[in-house]
């Protein structure tokens, strides 16, 4: 059986937690930016249609 070094185990688990946290933050940020760009894009299309009419 493999015996884990406590310091190494804590570092690896901390790195895993950090990776998951960064991944979740990246997903949330990406979704937020996508929603904001869709909203502003629709406002620009609406403004363009009003200029043409």
C-alpha distance matrix in Angstrom:
0.0 3.8 6.5 9.6 13.0 15.4 18.3 16.6 15.4 18.9 20.6 18.8 19.6 23.1 23.6 22.8 25.2 27.8 27.6 28.1 30.9 32.7 32.5 34.1 36.7 37.5 38.0 40.3 42.2 42.7 44.0 46.3 47.8 48.4 50.2 52.3 53.3 54.3 56.4 58.2 58.7 60.4 62.6 63.6 64.5 66.5 68.3 69.0 70.5 72.8 74.0 74.9 76.8
3.8 0.0 3.8 6.3 9.6 12.4 14.9 13.0 12.1 15.8 17.1 15.5 16.6 19.9 20.4 19.9 22.4 24.8 24.7 25.6 28.3 29.8 29.9 31.7 34.1 34.8 35.7 37.9 39.6 40.2 41.7 43.9 45.2 46.0 48.0 49.9 50.8 52.1 54.2 55.7 56.3 58.2 60.3 61.2 62.2 64.3 65.9 66.7 68.3 70.5 71.6 72.6 74.6
6.5 3.8 0.0 3.8 6.6 9.2 12.1 11.0 10.2 13.6 15.3 14.5 15.5 18.5 19.5 19.5 21.6 23.9 24.4 25.4 27.7 29.4 29.9 31.5 33.7 34.7 35.8 37.8 39.4 40.4 41.9 43.8 45.2 46.3 48.1 49.8 51.0 52.4 54.3 55.8 56.6 58.5 60.4 61.4 62.6 64.6 66.1 67.0 68.7 70.8 71.9 73.1 75.0
9.6 6.3 3.8 0.0 3.7 6.1 8.6 7.3 6.4 9.9 11.6 10.9 12.0 14.8 15.9 16.2 18.2 20.4 21.1 22.2 24.3 25.9 26.7 28.4 30.3 31.5 32.7 34.6 36.1 37.2 38.9 40.6 42.0 43.2 45.0 46.6 47.8 49.3 51.1 52.5 53.5 55.4 57.2 58.2 59.5 61.5 62.9 63.9 65.7 67.6 68.7 70.0 72.0
13.0 9.6 6.6 3.7 0.0 3.8 5.6 5.4 6.1 8.7 10.1 10.6 12.2 14.1 15.4 16.5 18.3 19.9 21.1 22.7 24.3 25.8 27.0 28.8 30.3 31.5 33.2 34.9 36.1 37.5 39.3 40.7 42.0 43.5 45.4 46.7 47.9 49.7 51.4 52.6 53.7 55.8 57.3 58.2 59.8 61.7 63.0 64.0 66.0 67.8 68.7 70.2 72.3
15.4 12.4 9.2 6.1 3.8 0.0 3.8 5.5 5.1 6.2 8.6 10.0 10.6 12.1 14.2 15.3 16.4 18.2 19.9 21.2 22.4 24.2 25.7 27.1 28.5 30.1 31.8 33.1 34.4 36.1 37.8 39.0 40.4 42.1 43.7 44.9 46.4 48.2 49.7 50.9 52.2 54.3 55.7 56.7 58.4 60.2 61.4 62.6 64.6 66.2 67.3 68.8 70.8
18.3 14.9 12.1 8.6 5.6 3.8 0.0 3.8 5.5 5.2 6.2 8.7 10.0 10.5 12.3 14.3 15.4 16.4 18.3 20.2 21.0 22.4 24.3 25.9 26.9 28.4 30.4 31.7 32.7 34.4 36.4 37.4 38.6 40.5 42.3 43.2 44.6 46.6 48.1 49.1 50.4 52.6 53.9 54.8 56.6 58.5 59.5 60.7 62.8 64.4 65.3 66.9 69.0
16.6 13.0 11.0 7.3 5.4 5.5 3.8 0.0 3.8 5.5 5.1 6.1 8.5 9.8 10.5 12.3 14.2 15.2 16.4 18.5 19.9 21.0 22.5 24.5 25.7 26.8 28.7 30.4 31.3 32.7 34.8 36.1 37.2 38.8 40.8 41.9 43.1 45.0 46.7 47.7 48.8 51.1 52.6 53.3 55.0 57.0 58.1 59.1 61.2 63.0 63.8 65.3 67.5
15.4 12.1 10.2 6.4 6.1 5.1 5.5 3.8 0.0 3.8 5.5 5.2 6.1 8.4 9.9 10.6 12.3 14.2 15.3 16.7 18.3 20.0 21.2 22.8 24.4 25.7 27.2 28.9 30.2 31.6 33.3 34.8 36.2 37.6 39.4 40.8 42.1 43.8 45.4 46.7 47.8 49.9 51.4 52.4 54.0 55.8 57.1 58.2 60.1 61.9 63.0 64.4 66.4
18.9 15.8 13.6 9.9 8.7 6.2 5.2 5.5 3.8 0.0 3.8 5.5 5.2 5.9 8.5 9.8 10.4 12.1 14.1 15.4 16.3 18.1 19.9 21.1 22.4 24.1 25.8 27.1 28.3 30.1 31.8 32.9 34.3 36.1 37.7 38.8 40.4 42.2 43.6 44.8 46.2 48.2 49.5 50.6 52.3 54.1 55.3 56.5 58.5 60.1 61.2 62.8 64.7
20.6 17.1 15.3 11.6 10.1 8.6 6.2 5.1 5.5 3.8 0.0 3.8 5.5 5.0 6.1 8.6 9.9 10.4 12.2 14.3 15.2 16.3 18.2 20.0 20.9 22.2 24.3 25.8 26.6 28.2 30.3 31.4 32.5 34.4 36.2 37.2 38.5 40.5 42.0 43.0 44.3 46.5 47.8 48.7 50.5 52.4 53.4 54.5 56.7 58.3 59.2 60.8 62.9
18.8 15.5 14.5 10.9 10.6 10.0 8.7 6.1 5.2 5.5 3.8 0.0 3.8 5.4 5.1 6.2 8.7 9.8 10.5 12.5 14.2 15.3 16.5 18.6 20.0 21.0 22.7 24.6 25.6 26.9 28.9 30.4 31.5 32.9 34.9 36.2 37.3 39.1 40.9 42.0 43.1 45.2 46.8 47.7 49.2 51.2 52.4 53.4 55.4 57.2 58.2 59.5 61.7
19.6 16.6 15.5 12.0 12.2 10.6 10.0 8.5 6.1 5.2 5.5 3.8 0.0 3.8 5.4 5.0 6.2 8.6 9.8 10.7 12.3 14.3 15.3 16.7 18.4 19.9 21.3 22.8 24.3 25.8 27.4 28.8 30.3 31.8 33.4 34.8 36.3 37.9 39.4 40.8 42.0 43.9 45.5 46.6 48.1 49.9 51.3 52.4 54.3 56.0 57.2 58.6 60.5
23.1 19.9 18.5 14.8 14.1 12.1 10.5 9.8 8.4 5.9 5.0 5.4 3.8 0.0 3.8 5.4 5.1 6.1 8.6 10.0 10.5 12.2 14.2 15.5 16.5 18.2 20.1 21.3 22.3 24.2 26.0 27.0 28.4 30.2 31.8 32.9 34.4 36.3 37.7 38.9 40.3 42.3 43.6 44.7 46.4 48.2 49.3 50.6 52.6 54.2 55.2 56.9 58.8
23.6 20.4 19.5 15.9 15.4 14.2 12.3 10.5 9.9 8.5 6.1 5.1 5.4 3.8 0.0 3.8 5.5 5.0 6.1 8.7 9.8 10.5 12.2 14.3 15.3 16.3 18.4 20.1 20.8 22.3 24.4 25.7 26.7 28.4 30.3 31.4 32.6 34.6 36.2 37.2 38.4 40.6 42.0 42.9 44.5 46.5 47.6 48.7 50.7 52.5 53.4 54.9 57.0
22.8 19.9 19.5 16.2 16.5 15.3 14.3 12.3 10.6 9.8 8.6 6.2 5.0 5.4 3.8 0.0 3.8 5.4 5.1 6.3 8.6 10.0 10.6 12.5 14.3 15.3 16.7 18.6 20.0 21.1 22.8 24.5 25.8 27.1 28.9 30.4 31.6 33.2 35.0 36.4 37.4 39.4 41.0 42.0 43.4 45.4 46.7 47.8 49.6 51.5 52.6 53.9 55.9
25.2 22.4 21.6 18.2 18.3 16.4 15.4 14.2 12.3 10.4 9.9 8.7 6.2 5.1 5.5 3.8 0.0 3.8 5.4 5.2 6.1 8.6 9.9 10.7 12.3 14.2 15.5 16.7 18.3 20.0 21.4 22.7 24.4 25.9 27.4 28.7 30.3 32.0 33.4 34.8 36.1 38.0 39.4 40.7 42.2 43.9 45.3 46.6 48.4 50.0 51.2 52.8 54.6
27.8 24.8 23.9 20.4 19.9 18.2 16.4 15.2 14.2 12.1 10.4 9.8 8.6 6.1 5.0 5.4 3.8 0.0 3.8 5.5 5.1 6.1 8.5 9.9 10.5 12.1 14.3 15.4 16.3 18.1 20.1 21.0 22.3 24.2 25.9 26.8 28.3 30.3 31.7 32.8 34.1 36.3 37.6 38.6 40.3 42.1 43.2 44.5 46.5 48.1 49.1 50.7 52.7
27.6 24.7 24.4 21.1 21.1 19.9 18.3 16.4 15.3 14.1 12.2 10.5 9.8 8.6 6.1 5.1 5.4 3.8 0.0 3.8 5.4 5.2 6.1 8.7 10.0 10.5 12.3 14.4 15.3 16.4 18.4 20.0 21.0 22.4 24.5 25.8 26.8 28.6 30.4 31.6 32.6 34.7 36.3 37.2 38.7 40.7 41.9 42.9 44.9 46.7 47.7 49.1 51.2
28.1 25.6 25.4 22.2 22.7 21.2 20.2 18.5 16.7 15.4 14.3 12.5 10.7 10.0 8.7 6.3 5.2 5.5 3.8 0.0 3.8 5.5 5.0 6.2 8.7 9.8 10.7 12.4 14.2 15.3 16.7 18.4 20.0 21.2 22.8 24.5 25.8 27.3 28.9 30.5 31.5 33.3 35.1 36.2 37.6 39.4 40.9 42.0 43.7 45.5 46.8 48.1 50.0
30.9 28.3 27.7 24.3 24.3 22.4 21.0 19.9 18.3 16.3 15.2 14.2 12.3 10.5 9.8 8.6 6.1 5.1 5.4 3.8 0.0 3.8 5.4 5.2 6.2 8.6 10.0 10.8 12.2 14.2 15.6 16.6 18.3 20.1 21.4 22.6 24.4 26.0 27.3 28.7 30.2 32.0 33.3 34.7 36.3 37.9 39.2 40.6 42.4 44.0 45.2 46.8 48.6
32.7 29.8 29.4 25.9 25.8 24.2 22.4 21.0 20.0 18.1 16.3 15.3 14.3 12.2 10.5 10.0 8.6 6.1 5.2 5.5 3.8 0.0 3.8 5.5 5.1 6.1 8.6 10.0 10.4 12.1 14.3 15.2 16.3 18.1 20.0 20.9 22.3 24.3 25.8 26.8 28.1 30.3 31.6 32.5 34.3 36.1 37.2 38.4 40.4 42.1 43.1 44.7 46.7
32.5 29.9 29.9 26.7 27.0 25.7 24.3 22.5 21.2 19.9 18.2 16.5 15.3 14.2 12.2 10.6 9.9 8.5 6.1 5.0 5.4 3.8 0.0 3.8 5.5 5.1 6.3 8.7 9.9 10.5 12.4 14.3 15.4 16.5 18.5 20.1 21.1 22.7 24.6 25.9 26.8 28.8 30.5 31.5 32.8 34.8 36.2 37.2 39.0 40.9 42.0 43.4 45.3
34.1 31.7 31.5 28.4 28.8 27.1 25.9 24.5 22.8 21.1 20.0 18.6 16.7 15.5 14.3 12.5 10.7 9.9 8.7 6.2 5.2 5.5 3.8 0.0 3.8 5.4 5.2 6.2 8.6 9.9 10.8 12.3 14.3 15.5 16.7 18.4 20.1 21.4 22.9 24.6 25.7 27.4 29.0 30.4 31.8 33.4 34.9 36.2 37.8 39.6 41.0 42.4 44.1
36.7 34.1 33.7 30.3 30.3 28.5 26.9 25.7 24.4 22.4 20.9 20.0 18.4 16.5 15.3 14.3 12.3 10.5 10.0 8.7 6.2 5.1 5.5 3.8 0.0 3.8 5.5 5.2 6.0 8.5 10.0 10.5 12.2 14.2 15.5 16.4 18.2 20.0 21.2 22.5 24.0 25.9 27.2 28.5 30.2 31.8 33.0 34.4 36.3 37.8 39.0 40.7 42.5
37.5 34.8 34.7 31.5 31.5 30.1 28.4 26.8 25.7 24.1 22.2 21.0 19.9 18.2 16.3 15.3 14.2 12.1 10.5 9.8 8.6 6.1 5.1 5.4 3.8 0.0 3.8 5.5 5.1 6.0 8.6 9.9 10.5 12.1 14.3 15.3 16.4 18.3 20.1 21.1 22.1 24.3 25.9 26.7 28.3 30.2 31.5 32.5 34.5 36.3 37.3 38.7 40.7
38.0 35.7 35.8 32.7 33.2 31.8 30.4 28.7 27.2 25.8 24.3 22.7 21.3 20.1 18.4 16.7 15.5 14.3 12.3 10.7 10.0 8.6 6.3 5.2 5.5 3.8 0.0 3.8 5.5 5.1 6.2 8.6 10.0 10.6 12.4 14.3 15.4 16.6 18.5 20.2 21.0 22.7 24.6 25.8 27.0 28.8 30.4 31.5 33.1 35.0 36.3 37.6 39.4
40.3 37.9 37.8 34.6 34.9 33.1 31.7 30.4 28.9 27.1 25.8 24.6 22.8 21.3 20.1 18.6 16.7 15.4 14.4 12.4 10.8 10.0 8.7 6.2 5.2 5.5 3.8 0.0 3.8 5.5 5.2 6.1 8.7 9.9 10.7 12.3 14.3 15.5 16.7 18.5 19.9 21.4 22.9 24.4 25.9 27.3 28.8 30.3 31.9 33.5 34.9 36.5 38.1
42.2 39.6 39.4 36.1 36.1 34.4 32.7 31.3 30.2 28.3 26.6 25.6 24.3 22.3 20.8 20.0 18.3 16.3 15.3 14.2 12.2 10.4 9.9 8.6 6.0 5.1 5.5 3.8 0.0 3.8 5.5 5.1 6.1 8.5 10.0 10.6 12.2 14.3 15.5 16.5 18.1 20.1 21.3 22.4 24.2 25.9 27.0 28.4 30.3 31.8 33.0 34.7 36.5
42.7 40.2 40.4 37.2 37.5 36.1 34.4 32.7 31.6 30.1 28.2 26.9 25.8 24.2 22.3 21.1 20.0 18.1 16.4 15.3 14.2 12.1 10.5 9.9 8.5 6.0 5.1 5.5 3.8 0.0 3.8 5.4 5.2 6.1 8.7 10.0 10.6 12.3 14.4 15.5 16.3 18.4 20.1 21.0 22.4 24.4 25.7 26.7 28.5 30.4 31.5 32.9 34.8
44.0 41.7 41.9 38.9 39.3 37.8 36.4 34.8 33.3 31.8 30.3 28.9 27.4 26.0 24.4 22.8 21.4 20.1 18.4 16.7 15.6 14.3 12.4 10.8 10.0 8.6 6.2 5.2 5.5 3.8 0.0 3.8 5.5 5.1 6.2 8.6 9.9 10.6 12.4 14.4 15.2 16.7 18.6 20.0 21.1 22.7 24.5 25.7 27.1 29.0 30.5 31.8 33.4
46.3 43.9 43.8 40.6 40.7 39.0 37.4 36.1 34.8 32.9 31.4 30.4 28.8 27.0 25.7 24.5 22.7 21.0 20.0 18.4 16.6 15.2 14.3 12.3 10.5 9.9 8.6 6.1 5.1 5.4 3.8 0.0 3.8 5.4 5.2 6.2 8.6 10.0 10.7 12.4 14.1 15.6 16.8 18.5 20.1 21.3 22.8 24.4 26.0 27.4 28.9 30.6 32.2
47.8 45.2 45.2 42.0 42.0 40.4 38.6 37.2 36.2 34.3 32.5 31.5 30.3 28.4 26.7 25.8 24.4 22.3 21.0 20.0 18.3 16.3 15.4 14.3 12.2 10.5 10.0 8.7 6.1 5.2 5.5 3.8 0.0 3.8 5.5 5.1 6.1 8.6 9.9 10.6 11.9 14.2 15.4 16.3 18.2 19.9 21.0 22.3 24.3 25.8 26.9 28.5 30.4
48.4 46.0 46.3 43.2 43.5 42.1 40.5 38.8 37.6 36.1 34.4 32.9 31.8 30.2 28.4 27.1 25.9 24.2 22.4 21.2 20.1 18.1 16.5 15.5 14.2 12.1 10.6 9.9 8.5 6.1 5.1 5.4 3.8 0.0 3.8 5.5 5.2 6.2 8.7 10.1 10.4 12.3 14.4 15.3 16.4 18.3 20.0 20.9 22.5 24.5 25.8 27.0 28.8
50.2 48.0 48.1 45.0 45.4 43.7 42.3 40.8 39.4 37.7 36.2 34.9 33.4 31.8 30.3 28.9 27.4 25.9 24.5 22.8 21.4 20.0 18.5 16.7 15.5 14.3 12.4 10.7 10.0 8.7 6.2 5.2 5.5 3.8 0.0 3.8 5.5 5.2 6.3 8.8 9.8 10.7 12.5 14.4 15.4 16.7 18.6 20.1 21.3 22.9 24.7 26.1 27.5
52.3 49.9 49.8 46.6 46.7 44.9 43.2 41.9 40.8 38.8 37.2 36.2 34.8 32.9 31.4 30.4 28.7 26.8 25.8 24.5 22.6 20.9 20.1 18.4 16.4 15.3 14.3 12.3 10.6 10.0 8.6 6.2 5.1 5.5 3.8 0.0 3.8 5.5 5.1 6.2 8.4 10.0 10.7 12.4 14.3 15.4 16.6 18.4 20.1 21.4 22.8 24.6 26.2
53.3 50.8 51.0 47.8 47.9 46.4 44.6 43.1 42.1 40.4 38.5 37.3 36.3 34.4 32.6 31.6 30.3 28.3 26.8 25.8 24.4 22.3 21.1 20.1 18.2 16.4 15.4 14.3 12.2 10.6 9.9 8.6 6.1 5.2 5.5 3.8 0.0 3.8 5.4 5.2 5.9 8.5 9.8 10.4 12.1 14.1 15.2 16.2 18.2 19.9 20.9 22.5 24.4
54.3 52.1 52.4 49.3 49.7 48.2 46.6 45.0 43.8 42.2 40.5 39.1 37.9 36.3 34.6 33.2 32.0 30.3 28.6 27.3 26.0 24.3 22.7 21.4 20.0 18.3 16.6 15.5 14.3 12.3 10.6 10.0 8.6 6.2 5.2 5.5 3.8 0.0 3.8 5.6 5.0 6.1 8.6 9.9 10.5 12.2 14.2 15.2 16.5 18.5 20.0 21.2 22.7
56.4 54.2 54.3 51.1 51.4 49.7 48.1 46.7 45.4 43.6 42.0 40.9 39.4 37.7 36.2 35.0 33.4 31.7 30.4 28.9 27.3 25.8 24.6 22.9 21.2 20.1 18.5 16.7 15.5 14.4 12.4 10.7 9.9 8.7 6.3 5.1 5.4 3.8 0.0 3.8 5.4 5.3 6.4 8.8 10.1 10.7 12.5 14.4 15.6 16.8 18.7 20.4 21.6
58.2 55.7 55.8 52.5 52.6 50.9 49.1 47.7 46.7 44.8 43.0 42.0 40.8 38.9 37.2 36.4 34.8 32.8 31.6 30.5 28.7 26.8 25.9 24.6 22.5 21.1 20.2 18.5 16.5 15.5 14.4 12.4 10.6 10.1 8.8 6.2 5.2 5.6 3.8 0.0 3.8 5.4 5.0 6.2 8.7 9.8 10.5 12.3 14.3 15.4 16.6 18.5 20.2
58.7 56.3 56.6 53.5 53.7 52.2 50.4 48.8 47.8 46.2 44.3 43.1 42.0 40.3 38.4 37.4 36.1 34.1 32.6 31.5 30.2 28.1 26.8 25.7 24.0 22.1 21.0 19.9 18.1 16.3 15.2 14.1 11.9 10.4 9.8 8.4 5.9 5.0 5.4 3.8 0.0 3.8 5.4 5.1 6.2 8.6 9.8 10.5 12.4 14.3 15.4 16.7 18.6
60.4 58.2 58.5 55.4 55.8 54.3 52.6 51.1 49.9 48.2 46.5 45.2 43.9 42.3 40.6 39.4 38.0 36.3 34.7 33.3 32.0 30.3 28.8 27.4 25.9 24.3 22.7 21.4 20.1 18.4 16.7 15.6 14.2 12.3 10.7 10.0 8.5 6.1 5.3 5.4 3.8 0.0 3.8 5.4 5.1 6.1 8.6 9.8 10.6 12.4 14.3 15.5 16.7
62.6 60.3 60.4 57.2 57.3 55.7 53.9 52.6 51.4 49.5 47.8 46.8 45.5 43.6 42.0 41.0 39.4 37.6 36.3 35.1 33.3 31.6 30.5 29.0 27.2 25.9 24.6 22.9 21.3 20.1 18.6 16.8 15.4 14.4 12.5 10.7 9.8 8.6 6.4 5.0 5.4 3.8 0.0 3.8 5.5 5.0 6.1 8.6 9.9 10.7 12.5 14.5 15.6
63.6 61.2 61.4 58.2 58.2 56.7 54.8 53.3 52.4 50.6 48.7 47.7 46.6 44.7 42.9 42.0 40.7 38.6 37.2 36.2 34.7 32.5 31.5 30.4 28.5 26.7 25.8 24.4 22.4 21.0 20.0 18.5 16.3 15.3 14.4 12.4 10.4 9.9 8.8 6.2 5.1 5.4 3.8 0.0 3.8 5.4 5.0 6.1 8.6 9.9 10.6 12.4 14.4
64.5 62.2 62.6 59.5 59.8 58.4 56.6 55.0 54.0 52.3 50.5 49.2 48.1 46.4 44.5 43.4 42.2 40.3 38.7 37.6 36.3 34.3 32.8 31.8 30.2 28.3 27.0 25.9 24.2 22.4 21.1 20.1 18.2 16.4 15.4 14.3 12.1 10.5 10.1 8.7 6.2 5.1 5.5 3.8 0.0 3.8 5.4 5.0 6.2 8.7 9.9 10.7 12.5
66.5 64.3 64.6 61.5 61.7 60.2 58.5 57.0 55.8 54.1 52.4 51.2 49.9 48.2 46.5 45.4 43.9 42.1 40.7 39.4 37.9 36.1 34.8 33.4 31.8 30.2 28.8 27.3 25.9 24.4 22.7 21.3 19.9 18.3 16.7 15.4 14.1 12.2 10.7 9.8 8.6 6.1 5.0 5.4 3.8 0.0 3.8 5.4 5.2 6.4 8.8 10.1 10.9
68.3 65.9 66.1 62.9 63.0 61.4 59.5 58.1 57.1 55.3 53.4 52.4 51.3 49.3 47.6 46.7 45.3 43.2 41.9 40.9 39.2 37.2 36.2 34.9 33.0 31.5 30.4 28.8 27.0 25.7 24.5 22.8 21.0 20.0 18.6 16.6 15.2 14.2 12.5 10.5 9.8 8.6 6.1 5.0 5.4 3.8 0.0 3.8 5.4 5.1 6.4 8.8 10.2
69.0 66.7 67.0 63.9 64.0 62.6 60.7 59.1 58.2 56.5 54.5 53.4 52.4 50.6 48.7 47.8 46.6 44.5 42.9 42.0 40.6 38.4 37.2 36.2 34.4 32.5 31.5 30.3 28.4 26.7 25.7 24.4 22.3 20.9 20.1 18.4 16.2 15.2 14.4 12.3 10.5 9.8 8.6 6.1 5.0 5.4 3.8 0.0 3.8 5.4 5.1 6.3 8.8
70.5 68.3 68.7 65.7 66.0 64.6 62.8 61.2 60.1 58.5 56.7 55.4 54.3 52.6 50.7 49.6 48.4 46.5 44.9 43.7 42.4 40.4 39.0 37.8 36.3 34.5 33.1 31.9 30.3 28.5 27.1 26.0 24.3 22.5 21.3 20.1 18.2 16.5 15.6 14.3 12.4 10.6 9.9 8.6 6.2 5.2 5.4 3.8 0.0 3.8 5.4 5.2 6.3
72.8 70.5 70.8 67.6 67.8 66.2 64.4 63.0 61.9 60.1 58.3 57.2 56.0 54.2 52.5 51.5 50.0 48.1 46.7 45.5 44.0 42.1 40.9 39.6 37.8 36.3 35.0 33.5 31.8 30.4 29.0 27.4 25.8 24.5 22.9 21.4 19.9 18.5 16.8 15.4 14.3 12.4 10.7 9.9 8.7 6.4 5.1 5.4 3.8 0.0 3.8 5.5 5.3
74.0 71.6 71.9 68.7 68.7 67.3 65.3 63.8 63.0 61.2 59.2 58.2 57.2 55.2 53.4 52.6 51.2 49.1 47.7 46.8 45.2 43.1 42.0 41.0 39.0 37.3 36.3 34.9 33.0 31.5 30.5 28.9 26.9 25.8 24.7 22.8 20.9 20.0 18.7 16.6 15.4 14.3 12.5 10.6 9.9 8.8 6.4 5.1 5.4 3.8 0.0 3.8 5.6
74.9 72.6 73.1 70.0 70.2 68.8 66.9 65.3 64.4 62.8 60.8 59.5 58.6 56.9 54.9 53.9 52.8 50.7 49.1 48.1 46.8 44.7 43.4 42.4 40.7 38.7 37.6 36.5 34.7 32.9 31.8 30.6 28.5 27.0 26.1 24.6 22.5 21.2 20.4 18.5 16.7 15.5 14.5 12.4 10.7 10.1 8.8 6.3 5.2 5.5 3.8 0.0 3.8
76.8 74.6 75.0 72.0 72.3 70.8 69.0 67.5 66.4 64.7 62.9 61.7 60.5 58.8 57.0 55.9 54.6 52.7 51.2 50.0 48.6 46.7 45.3 44.1 42.5 40.7 39.4 38.1 36.5 34.8 33.4 32.2 30.4 28.8 27.5 26.2 24.4 22.7 21.6 20.2 18.6 16.7 15.6 14.4 12.5 10.9 10.2 8.8 6.3 5.3 5.6 3.8 0.0
